[in-house]
Amino acid sequence: MRSERKKMKTKSKFGPWAGLFLVAGFLLYGGCTFVPFDYSDAGCVTLEGIPLSDQIGLRFRDVESNFEGTVVRRSFDSNQWTLEGKFSFPTQGYTVGEPSIIVRESWPEQVLITITFWSPKVISWVSSCNSDMPVTASFNAAPNAQITLSICNRPEPRCGCGSL
């Protein structure tokens, strides 16, 4: 008698879709996607100030980031300037950093104000509501200072790896 070997099929405990769910899970999680690029100038927009008619200062506005703000002096002979503004984001999940203010002592003085904000992560669940975020700062500069304001949008680092 010959012994016949039967080919036995083994059934997977997880079914045929397990591999697909595993691949989809890796794609959604994405792992740590820190990209070591220099983002110092990427995503920055320099705004042009419009002189105010009722105060000593400038008005700044950016349609893409929904930023509106002013940089004003307290009085005609004051060196104290105040930045006040707000971002109106379409959803929650945005983060706004403290303004970076550099006063270059030249003639006339040049003031460089940079406001950085971070958009929500690419794959994140955020509610769809208007979210206003105020920005305030003050600095000392000459009354005839030339003021430049830049708005920088940075991608949110994923899974806490590194900083951009």
BELURLIN-V956510 format. One record per residue. RES is the residue in one letter. OMEGA is omega as a letter, one per 20 degrees, with the letter a starting at -180 (NA if undefined). Layout:
# BELURLIN-V956510
RES | OMEGA
RES | OMEGA
This chain:
# BELURLIN-V956510
M | r
R | r
S | r
E | r
R | r
K | r
K | a
M | r
K | r
T | r
K | r
S | r
K | a
F | r
G | a
P | a
W | a
A | r
G | r
L | r
F | r
L | r
V | r
A | r
G | r
F | r
L | r
L | r
Y | r
G | a
G | a
C | a
T | r
F | r
V | a
P | r
F | r
D | a
Y | a
S | r
D | a
A | r
G | a
C | r
V | r
T | a
L | r
E | a
G | r
I | a
P | r
L | a
S | a
D | r
Q | r
I | a
G | a
L | r
R | r
F | r
R | r
D | a
V | a
E | a
S | a
N | r
F | r
E | a
G | r
T | r
V | a
V | r
R | a
R | r
S | a
F | a
D | a
S | r
N | a
Q | r
W | r
T | r
L | r
E | r
G | r
K | r
F | r
S | a
F | a
P | r
T | r
Q | r
G | r
Y | r
T | r
V | r
G | r
E | r
P | r
S | a
I | r
I | r
V | r
R | a
E | r
S | r
W | i
P | r
E | r
Q | r
V | r
L | r
I | r
T | r
I | a
T | r
F | a
W | r
S | r
P | r
K | a
V | r
I | r
S | a
W | r
V | r
S | a
S | r
C | r
N | a
S | r
D | r
M | a
P | r
V | r
T | r
A | r
S | a
F | r
N | r
A | a
A | r
P | a
N | a
A | r
Q | a
I | r
T | r
L | r
S | r
I | a
C | r
N | a
R | r
P | r
E | r
P | a
R | r
C | r
G | a
C | r
G | r
S | a
L | NA
